[in-house]
Amino acid sequence: MRYHTMLQNKKGVSLSGLLVWSVILIFIAISGLRIIPAYIEYSTIKKNLTAIVKETDSQNMDLNQIRLSFSKRAQIDNIKSVSGQDIKINRENGQIVLSAGYTTKFHSFPTYL
């Protein structure tokens, strides 16, 4: 009787459960490794545009100088999806507003069938 209750109290992960969870975790890790670089690039672009706006508040730069400044920063930070010519520059209420539109494509998972 005591042996039977000991078997009922033992709980754990079976081999099939371990395999299922490991496949799920590996899929999440691979997806993250594909998506994270796009978010890092987005935050770098945003950081550079914010720094340029703060820089231009103290100085009166013309549009070409702003684009050149972004191009130099993009070269340093290895930004290849947006160039200085892609930046849209507007002046609203005496302030400079910078924006850039771009797309990032994720490669699909390889199939070996």
N, C-alpha and C positions, 0 to 999 in steps of 0.2 A: 504494500500500500504506500509506504513512504517513497519508494522508487517511482511510482506512478505520479505522485504529486510533484516530485522534483522535475520530471519531464514536462509537466504542464506549466511550471513556473519559468522554465527557460525560454527566453525569446531572443531572437536575433535576426540578422539579415541572411537570407538564403543566397546562394550563388546566383540564381537568376535575377533576384532583386538587385544584387550588387552590380551585375552586368547592365541592367536597365538604367540604373542611376548613373553608372559611369559613362554610358553612351550619351545620356542627357547632359551631363556636365561637360563632356568633351564637345558636344555640339554648341553649347553656350559659350565655351571658351573660344572655339574657332570663330563663331559669329562675332564675339567681342573683339577678337584680333583683327577682323576685317572692318569693323565699324569705328573703333576707337581712333584710328588715324584721321578720319574725316572730322571728328569732333575736335581733335587737337588742332587741325588746320583751321577750322572755323574759329576757335578761340584765339589763335595766333593772328588771323586776319582782323578780328574784332579788336584785339589789343593794339595792333598797329594803327588801325583807323582812329581809335580813341586817342592814342598818343599824338597822331598828326593833328587832330582837332585841338588838343590842348596846346600843341606847339604853335598852331596858327592863330590862336586867340591872342597870344602876346605879340605876334608879328603879323603884318599884313602881307601874306603870300598870295601870288596869283595862282591861277588854276594849274599851269604847267609846273610850277614849283611844288605844288601839293602832289601831283602825279609822280614827279621825279622823286620826291621824298618817299612815297609809298613804294616805288620801284626799288629804291635802294634798300628799304627795310625788308621788302619781300625777297630780295636776293640774299640778304643776311639770314633770314629765317627759312629759306628754302621753300617759299610759297610759289607753286607753279600754276595753280588753277586760276588765279586772279593777277592781272597785270595793272600797271598804273593807268592804262587806257580804259580799263573796265570800270573804273571808279566813277560814280555819278556824284557831282558836287552841286549842292544847292545852298542858297543863302536864305534863311528864314528868320525873320525878326532880328536881323543883325548877327546871327550866328551861322556858322558853317555846318552843314549837314552832309556827311559822307556816307555813301552806301555802295554796295557792290552786289551784283547778282551773279551767281554761278551755280553749276550743278556738279555733283560728284557721282560717279558710277561705281557701283560695287560689282565685282566679278562674281559670277555664280560659282557654286561649288562644282568641282570637276566630277564628271561621271565616268566611270570605268566600265560601262556595259558594252 
